[in-house]
Amino acid sequence: MQMIPLGPSGLMVSRIGLGCEVLGGADWGPVDADLALRAVPASLEHGINLFETADVYGLGRSEELLSIALGSYRNRVAIASKFGLRGELIPGETRARITRDCSARWVMAAVEQSLRRLKLESIPIYIVHWPDPATPIAETIAALDGCRRAGKIRCIGVSNFSASEIREAHQVTALDVVEVPYSLLDRRCETEILPLCQELNIRVLAYGPLGQGLLTGKYGPAHQFESNDRRGRLPQFRGDLFPENFQIVHRLHEIGLQYEISPSQLAIRWVLDHPGVSAVIVGAKSPGHVKENAGALGFTLASSDYHYLANGQRGPAASEQQSSYASSIT
């Protein structure tokens, strides 16, 4: 497993992290809870030490189950948890009502609740889930800095912030991490956010590298998602974008045959090969998914293949691959 340092804290994290939203048990369709839980120790077996969750995932359930699944390892891995979305169960409604709250008062309360659920004395990485229009960014980041100085958190991060919001937060105290959606289907961060993070020396965690599952190649145009699966509501699975998106899936199959890897592994590798990306966060519903995701390491795309996947055109002349594909990760 490839490891990188995360900011001045010296915290070392794996370049592939496990996204643990599915442990919350909602909005991802049918999930075998036992298999999903076993994905956590399977990740440890493959050298993954980065586990990403949030207090809103299952309204705390994801954090609690992650702590149980890790056991004593929870004190030896890099857990990243997010806060700032408050969920409330409403009688008669099937989904929780979500509001944003990044006030200093909620920062203090949220970190204490996550510490309790995760059974930790300090959270390695603590991230603002979404900006809160009702709270000044300076107030939120200052409160997080206070938590860091008190030893309750180690690294500070923000998620889903614009470039200007990232710069504003970084002026309050140095950010360690920025989390962004990034995949062959969503490249918005390339224009401003990734260059800014390189300028400010902020590590980037990319989530959604598989396009919510579309880039795995497992779903065709006629696939129907169940009502409890958010993907039935996402634009990449329907409407005018569908045919264009499947051209990308076709290219993943095509290039994957050359490298003898799956579309999933190739889609993850493409994100990892961007010089501004430090690590990717990938969800898994089973140990088998973890093994497949880990197969995205051990090789690098030729430049022409990288550009072909992105644009459907061959980029600069292919250079010799830096290393051949390694079927096992050590």
N, C-alpha and C positions, 0 to 999 in steps of 0.2 A: 504494500500500500504506500502510495506517495503521500508525504506529509509536508505541511507548510507552517511557518510561524504566523500567528495571528496578532499583529500589532506589537507594541513595545512590551506587552505583558509576557511575551515568550511562550504563550500557549500554543502548542502544536496540534494541528487538526488534520484529519485525512482529507484528501481532495474530493472524495465522495462522502457525502453525509446521508443519513437516513432521515427522511421526512416522516414524522410520526402523527400527522393529522388523522390518518385512518384509525389510529387507536382510540380516537374520540368516538368512533362508532356511528357517525352521521354523514350523510350526503355523498357517499361514494358507492352506493348500490350495495348488493349482497357482499358481505365480508365475513369470512370464517375467523372469528375472534381469536381462536387458538393459533391458527396459522399466522395471523397478523402479529400476535405477541411473540411468536417464535422467530419472527424476522429480526427482532432486537438482538438476541444472542448470536444469531447467524451473522449479523453484521460484525460483531466482535470477532468472530472466527475469520472473517475476511479482512481484518485489520481496520475496519471502520471505527473511528472513535468520536465522530461528530453526529450528534442526534438533535434534531430540530423539532420543537414543539411550540405550543402557545397555550395560554390559560383559557382561551376561548374554544379550543378544540375539545368538543364534548363537555364544555363548561368545567374544565379541570380534569376530566377523566383521562385525557391523553397524558398529562403530566403524571398522574398517579400510576397509571399502568406502565409507563416508561420506567419509572423508578422501581416498580416491582420487577419488571423484566430484566433490568440491569443488575439488581441486587447490589452486592458490595462494589461492583464495577462503577456504580453511579458516581463514586468519588474519584474515579481514575479516568473518566472520559470528559469530552467537551460537550456539555449540554447547552444548547441555545434555546432559550424560551422567549416568547414575545408577549407583550401586554399592550393595552390601549383600546381593545375592543371588549366591551362589556355585554355579556349575553344574559337575557332574561327569558325564562320560560313563561309563555302566556297561555292560560287555560283555553282550550279549543283550537290552538294553533299547533301545527306539526313541527314548525321550525322556531328556534329561539329568536327573539327580537334583539338585534345587535345595535348598540350605540357606541360612539367613540368617546373616550375619556383619557386624556393624557395629562391631566392636571397633576400638580406636585403632590396633592393629597392622595390621589389614586395611585401614583407611582409608589409611594411608601406602602400603601395597603396591598397593592398587587404583588410587589416583590416579596412581601412577607407570606402571602398566601401561596405563591409559587414555591418558595423555600420549603414551606410545610408539605406541600403535595409531592415535591421532588425529593424530600428528605435530605436536603443539602444545607450546609452552613453558608455556602456562597455559590451563586449561579455563574458558571464560567462565561457565558455570553448572554446578555440581556438586551432585547431589541424592541424598539417602538414598532408596533405592528403596522399602524397607519397614522399619518399626521392627523391631528385633531384641530379642526378650524376654530374651535372655541378656546383653545389654549395656546398661548405664545410658545413657539418652539424653544425659546430660551428658558422658559419656566420648566419645561419637561426635561431638557438636557441637564440643566443645573441640578434638578432633583436626582437624576440618574448619577451625576457626578458625586453627589453627596452619598448615594448608596455605595458607589465604588470606593470612596474614601473610608466608608464605614466597614468595608470588607464584605458587604452583602452580595456584590456582583464584581466580576473581574474585567470584562470587556463590555463596551457600550456600542450598540448598533442601532440603525434605523432601517425600516423596510417600507417600500412603496413611496418613498420621498422623491420629489422632483430634484433636479440638479440644484436649483436655487435654494430649496429647503435643506438639502445636504450641506451646502456651503454655509448656510446660516447656522445649522446645528454645530458644524465643525468649528465655527468661530467661538462657540461657548466653551467647548472642551473637545479635545481631539477624539474623533470617532475611530473606533477600531474596525468596524464592520458596516458595510452597506449591503442589504439584501434586495435583489431585483429579480423580476421575472425575465427569463432569457431563454430563448429556444429558436430553432429555425422558423417557428411560426410567429414569434414575438421578438423583434430585434430593436425595439424602441430605445433601449438603453445604450445602444452603440453610439448614438449621435452626441449625447452630452454626458450621461452619467458615467460610463466606463472611462472616458478620457479624464473627467474630473477626479474620479477616485484614484486614477494613476497619478495625477498631478498632486493630490493631497496625501498620497501613500496610504490609502484606505483599502483594506481587503474587501473583496466582493464575493458574496455568496449568491449563486444563481439558482433560483428555484424554478420548477416547471420545465426542465429541459426536454421532457417528453410531450409537451403540449397537452397536458392532462390525459395522456394515454394515446392521443391520436398518432404520434410518431412511432409508436410501437409496431404499427402495421397490423394490429389485431382487429381493427374496426373498419368495416367497409361503409360505403355511402348509405346502405340500407339499414345499418344497425340502429336498433331502437333501445334507448336506455330506459331503465325503470324510473318511476316517479321520484324515488328517493336517491337518484343519482344526478348530481349537479351538471354532469356533462351533457345531459339532454337540454340544458338551458344555455350552454355556452356557444358563442357564435362560430367557433372553428369547426363545430360538428354539424352545422346546418347553414342554409342560405347560400349566398353567392360565393362565400369563401371556400366552401367545401371542395369544389373541383380543383381550385388552385392549390389547396392544402394537400390534396392527394397526389399532385404532381411532385411535391416534396417527398411524400411517402414513397412514391415510385423510385425517386432518385436514391433514397436510403436503401431500398431493396437492391437496386442496381450496384451501388458502390459496396454495400455490405457483402455481396457475393465475392467481390474482389478481395476483401480483407478477411473473408470467412467469419463474419460476425453478424449479429442480429441488427435490425433497424434501431432498436433501443440503444444498444451499445454505441452504434455509430452516431446517433443523435446526441448522446451524452458526451462522446468524444469531441464532437464538433464544438460544443460549448466550452469544454475544458481547454481546447486549443486556442481560444482567444486569450491573448497575453494579459488582458485586464481581469480575467476571472481566476479567483483563487480556488474555489471549490464549488461543487454543485450539490444541491439538496434534491434527492430523489426518493419518492415514496415507494413502499413495497407492501404488498398484501400477504407475502409468504417468503420463506427462506429461499425458494427458487428464484423469486424476483431479485432478492439481494445478490445472489450469485451471478445472475445475468448482468445486473447493474455494475458489479465489480469488474466484469469483463471489459469495461470501457477503458481500463487502465492497461499500461504495458505496451502501447503503440502510439504513434502520432500520424495524423493524416498528411499525405502529400499535399502540397499547396494547391495543385490543380483540382484535387478531389474536394478540398475544403471550399474552394470558390464555386465548384460545380454544385455542391449541395446547397450553397447559399443562394446562388443566382441562376442555376441552370446553364451556366456557361463556364467554360474552362478558363481558369485564371492564369497566373504566371506559369511558365513551363514547370512541369513537375520536377521537384527535386527528389533526390533519393531519400526514402523514408528514414527518419532518425533512428527508429528501432522497429524490429519486427514484432508482430502481434504475439503477446505472451498469453497462453491459454490459462495459466494459473497465476494468481496474485499472491505475493508473499509480503 
